[in-house]
Amino acid sequence: MGNGVKEGAVRLQEDAEAILSPPVSSKSDHRQVLSSLLSGALAGALAKTAVAPLDRTKIIFQVSSKRFSAKEALRLLYFTYLHEGFLSLWRGNSATMVRVVPYAAIQFSAHEEYKRVLGCYYGFHGEYSNIFQVFIRISREEGLKTLYHGFTPTVLGVIPYAGLSFFTYETLKSLHREYSGHRQPYPFERMIFGACAGIIGQSASYPLDVVRRRMQTAGVTGHPRTSIACTLGAIVREEGLVRGLYKGLSMNWLKGPIAVGISFTTFDLMQILLRRLQS
């Protein structure tokens, strides 16, 4: 029994050293991290830019008390194009890129690193101002604190969205590998897996997204600045549970699968390309 305990302790120590000790080839690991950061940044930028007009339309409905319908959404897109021009459909995309590019880079890179570390452990392998002027104006007029309105529901929403998205995508890839016999799925299959991940992740976190938008635009739309619970209650009272908290969800079902599909596929293909270039 004593020998068994000693052997178990030795194995535990070896496992810990294998994970916590510095890697033999740190240069290779640094390249892998940089590769993940670059691939993630490009994936996020392409995905968000592709669906920017739909995202902008959804947000306009989220922050107003207008009733959402596909007809009204299409009408808004058409009139925006007619009166303000084609590029106006991407108004605000530069601000989105400032947020999305570092976020996507870190998100994908962290996912890859956690997957690698846990895998080693468990044994599986009008005129629009630029973004800086907007920051300065908001800070002067409403204070720096205003920039963080909606921060808590953002964090709460990211947990189910990111967790379910990555879980769904990796599970579908694993099932494909198991049942098809192919080591890697084709690009169109990656797109389908990403689309499924997007639908599940965004549907789960959508009510918090509505609350976040309402809190962030409270000063502009005339709604009072309140807590998450009060904002949630106000939306339900004024617009109803389903119509209020799931307003524009059908738009998300259209843009979400496209965005997540492009994002995951771009990341995977960029990773494959960069590995081939390095080798």
Residue, then its C-alpha position, 0 to 999 in steps of 0.5 A: m500500500g505504501n508503494g502504491v501511495k508513493e507511485g501515485a505521488v510520483r505520477l502526480q508530480e510528473d503530471a504537474e511538472a509536464i504542465l507547469s514546467p517551461p516548454v522545451s521549444s519556447k520559440s515554437d510556442h511563441r509562434q503558435v500563440l502569435s499564429s492564434l492571435l493573428s488568425g483570431a483577429l482576422a476571423g473576427a474582423l471578417a465575420k463582423t464586417a460581413v454582417a455589419p449592416l444586419d447588426r446595425t439594423k438589429i441594434i436600432f430595433q433593440v434600443s427603441s420601442k419599435r416592434f420588430s419584423a422582417k419587413e420593417a428591418l428590410r425597409l430600414l436597410y433600404f431607406t438607409y441605403l437610399h438616403e445615406g448611400f451604400l457605405s452608410l450600412w457599415r457606419g460604426n464598423s470602425a468602432t466595432m473593429v476596435r472592440v472585435v479585433p483584440y477581443a477575437a484575437i484573445q478569445f481564439s488564442a485563449h481557447e487554443e491555449y486552454k485546449r492545449v494545456l487541458g489536452c496535455y493534462y487529460g490526454f486528448h490532443g449623417e456625418y459620423s465622427n471617428i472612434f477617438q472623437v466619440f470617446i472624447r465627446i462621451s468622456r467630456e459630456e457624460g464622464l468616463k463611467t458612461l463608457y462602462h454602462g452595460f459592462t456587467p450584462t456584457v460579461l454575463g452574456v459572454i459566458p453562455y455565448a462563448g462557452l456554448s459556441f466553442f463547445t458546440y463547434e468542437t463537439l461537432k468537429s469531434l463527431h465528424r472525425e469519429y463518424s466520417g473517418h476524415r481527420q479534418p472537415y471540409p471548409f463548407e462543413r466547418m461553416i455549417f458547424g460554425a453556423c450551428a454554434g452561432i445559433i445556439g450561443q446567440s439564442a442563449s445569451y440574447p436577452l442579456d444582449v438586449v439589456r446591455r444595448r438598452m443600458q448603453t444607449a439610455g442617455v440617448t434614447g431617454h430611458p433612465r439609467t438603472s441596474i440590470a434587474c430594473t432594466l430587464g423588468a422595464i423591458v418586460r413591462e413595456e414590451g412583453l417577455v418574448r417581444g421585449l427580450y427576444k426582439g430582433l432574434s430572428m435577425n440574429w439567426l440570420k446574421g449569427p450563423i453567417a458571422v460565427g461560420i465565417s469566424f471559425t472557418t477563417f480561424d481554422l484555415m488560417q491556422i492550417l496555412l500558417r502551420r504549413l508556411q512555418s514548416 
